[in-house]
């Protein structure tokens, strides 16, 4: 029996045990990392669903209500301006009625794309509901709001939507609001 065990054999057994233990740890860590990656993807998807409108890709009404409250508080606290723009696609009901909802959905996505392309990084563009969109323009006075509204109107009108299916030009109606005083702004007052 004494001849069977040697220090080299003990070292070999120890090495094999260590290698097997490390392999099991790597396998376990891989599973943990996979689960964490799946959790991150699910969290990202939930984040997207909570904040964004699926059809337009813009922020949704729930997020708009939240951010409007935050921006009003910020405007009052720091005395900076805030303006809003409500956007409505003209004749949208007729497009849906005549050409169907898939074409109406496509038009909403296209107008949303124009809006997001012209909005500044600090602006919050949201789908208000139906064919209406809403822009919150932090630190923007009335003159700046008018300039942006005109650029939006011109960009939508200049764009040719559809291959003969949609009436061209597509037009939008815009309403703007800039409070005269920044002493106490309620979010509800900005949604006209």
N, C-alpha and C positions, 0 to 999 in steps of 0.2 A: 504493500500500500504506500509506503513512503516514497517508492520510486515513481509512482504514478503522478503525483503532484509535484510540479516544479514552478519556480517563480515566473518562467516564461509562459507557462500555461495559465497561471493566475492573471498575468497581464493581458493575455489574449482574451480570456473570458471577460475581464473588466472592459477591454476595448470594444468587444462585440456588444456588451450590455450598454455601454455608453452610446455607441452608434445607433442601436435600436431605440434607446430612449430619446435621442435627438431626432430621429426620424418620426417618432410618435409626436413629439413636440411641434415639429414643422407641420405635420399633418393637422394637428389641433389648431395651430395658429392660422393655417390656411383656411380652415373652416370658420374661425372667428373673423378673419379678414373678409371672407366672402359674405358672411352674415352682416358685418358692418357696412360693406359696400351695398348690399341689398337694402339695408335700413336707410342708408343715405339716399339711394335712388327713390325709395318710397317717400322719404321726407321731402325730397325735392319735388316729387309729383304732387304731394299734398300742398306744398307751398305754392306751386303753380295753380292748382285748383282753387285755393283760397283767394289768391290775389288777381288772377287773370280771367278774362272772358274768353271762353273757348273759341267762339266764332271770330271775333275781331283780333284777338291777340293783345288787345289793350287791357289796362287794368279794369276790374269789374266794379260794379256799383258799390259793393260792400267796402272795397278798398278805397274808393273815391270818398265815401262818407267819412271814413277814418282819417284819410290824409287831409281832407278839407278842414276838419276840426283842428288837426295839428297845425296846418298852415295859417288858419285864422288866429290861433293862439300865438304863433310865432310872429305874425304881422303886428298884433297888438303889443306883444312884449318888446319887440325891437323897433316898432314904428316904421316898418318897411311896407311897401305897397303889395297889393295882391289883386289880381284880376281874374275873371273867368270868362270863358267862351262856351256857349251852348251851340252845337252844330246839329242841323237836321237835314237829311237828304230829301230834296224836293221830289214829289211824285213817287215816293218809294212804295206806297200802298198800291199804286197802279202797276208798278213793275212786278210786285209780288202777285197781283191778281192776274195780270196778262201773261207773264212769263214763268211764273211759279216761284216757290220759295227757294229752290236751289240757286236760281239766278239772283234773287234778292240777297241770299246769304253771301254769294260771290261778290256782289256789289258792296255789301257791308265790309267785307275783308279788304276790298280795293280802296275804299274811302279811308278805312282805318290805316292802311299802309301810307296813304298820302299824309294823313294827320301825324302819324308817328315820324314820318320823314321830315316834317317841317317843325315839329316841336323841339324846343331846346332840351338839353339834358336835365335841367332843373324843373321843367314843366311836367305836369302829370296829365297824361291823356288817358281817358277812360271811356268805355261804352256805358252810356247812361241807361240805355234800354231801347229795344226796338231799333229804329234807325237814327237814334240820337246819340251824340257823343258830347263829352264835356272835357274842357281843358282848364286846369288850374295853373295860373301863371304867377308864381311867387316873384316878388320884387319887380313887378311890372306895372307901369302906369297906364293910363288910358290911351295915350298916343302909341305906346308900344303894342298894346293889345289890338288897336285898330290896324296897325301895320301887319301883325301876324294874321288877323282875321281876313284881311284883304288877300294876303299871300295864299292862305288856305282856299279861299273862294276861287281865286284865279287858277290855282293848281288843279283843283277838282274840275273846273270848267274846261281847262285846256286839255285834260286827259281824255282820251277816247276810250271809253269802256265798251268792250264787247265788239263783236264783228257784225254790226248791223242789228243785233237783237235789241240793244238798249237804246233809248232815245239819247241822241247826242246833241248838245252837250248835257251831261249830268250836272245839275246845279245843287248848291247847298244854301240854306238860310242860316245866318249866324246871329246870335245875340251876344252882346258883351256887357259885362258889368265890372265897374271899378268903383269901390266905395269912395265917397268924397272925403270921409274922415276915417282914420285908423284907430279910433279910440276904443270901440267895442264892436267887433264884427262877429256875427252869428253865422255859422255855416248855412243855415236854412235861408238866410237873406241872399246868399250868393247863388243859390239854385233857384232860378227864376222860372 
